[in-house]
Amino acid sequence: MKSPVHRCRDVEHSRGQAGVVSSCLQAEQRIPISKDVITSSSASATWFIRDACGIICAIITWLLVFFAEFVVLFVILLPSQNLTYSIVNGSLFNTLSFLALASHLRAMFTDPGAVPKGNATKEYIESLQLKPGQVVYKCPKCCSIKPDRAHHCSVCKRCIRKMDHHCPWVNNCVGENNQKYFVLFTMYIALISLHTLVMVAFHFLYCFEDDWTKCSSFSPPATVILLILLCFEGLLFLIFTSVMFGTQLHSICTDETGIERLKGETGKWGKVPCWESMQIACGGPISLSWCSPFTGLNCKKNSPNHVTIPQGEIIEEDIIEIPLS
């Protein structure tokens, strides 16, 4: 895993007005902190967001995939007289479905990069060993020291590193640690939808040329209704997931999250090249593991040393500047 860092920005005091902090931020200095400090409050336990809307959306996602599975198998493939056609398409569809649902689970149950709650204490800030003149920012909602490029999610009730957006369909934020799985989920759903539309089109042609009573084990009206519903679902999700997939790839290549683009927070950090950003997001050099929801982000190295968070009272200020003397 990637060694997490807190980026603390140097600021200058305006000479014209005493005590006023200049808005011009100087070069960033990275303060390395052990991953145990960053994720100690969330990674040790199973990550799951208890949001009713998100849970319902996640269940609907699975039900829609199961509906497509039912129609493809029992309306399209099993009644087909071409055994090779049924085996090839059935294997492809079920493989893509399995990978899509596995990606969905990984995106939903993976900590997206949550910052520990309640670490905004004087003792913790002193443990960072910051230089005089540097400042750190506290999130007033979750009382945590806010790393650069982190944003607070009102649903997760946590600050998330490199938060792109909160997706109710995976009942989780899309952030630094689970963006790969969200990208895979959208990609596999788009492929399933495209494959389904092709099979529906061929099945309609087959039924028109042959007797409708022989091309399906269901009655002709039921067959038509099921195929139309599947066609509508496939078309809708193909458009939606294709757009999301393209948006995520653009965010990765430009090293700019959706929320940063919305808030106009571009250019406040050193952007990495597109290919390097892809390797960071997907877990290392290009390989088949990029397409697997079962591999982790191996390019992020874990720190061997365990660092505990010093306990203390939460500070009141939202912006804490290290004294010059």
Salt bridges, closest charged atoms under 4 A:
GLU28 OE1 - ARG7 NH1 3.64
ASP36 OD2 - HIS306 ND1 3.30
ASP148 OD2 - ARG7 NH1 3.63
ASP164 OD2 - HIS165 ND1 2.64
GLU176 OE1 - ARG161 NE 2.87
ASP255 OD1 - ARG149 NH1 3.10
ASP255 OD1 - LYS162 NZ 3.52
GLU256 OE1 - ARG261 NH1 3.51
GLU256 OE2 - LYS271 NZ 3.96
GLU260 OE2 - ARG149 NE 2.80
GLU265 OE1 - HIS151 NE2 2.87
ASP318 OD1 - LYS138 NZ 3.66
GLU321 OE2 - HIS13 NE2 2.96
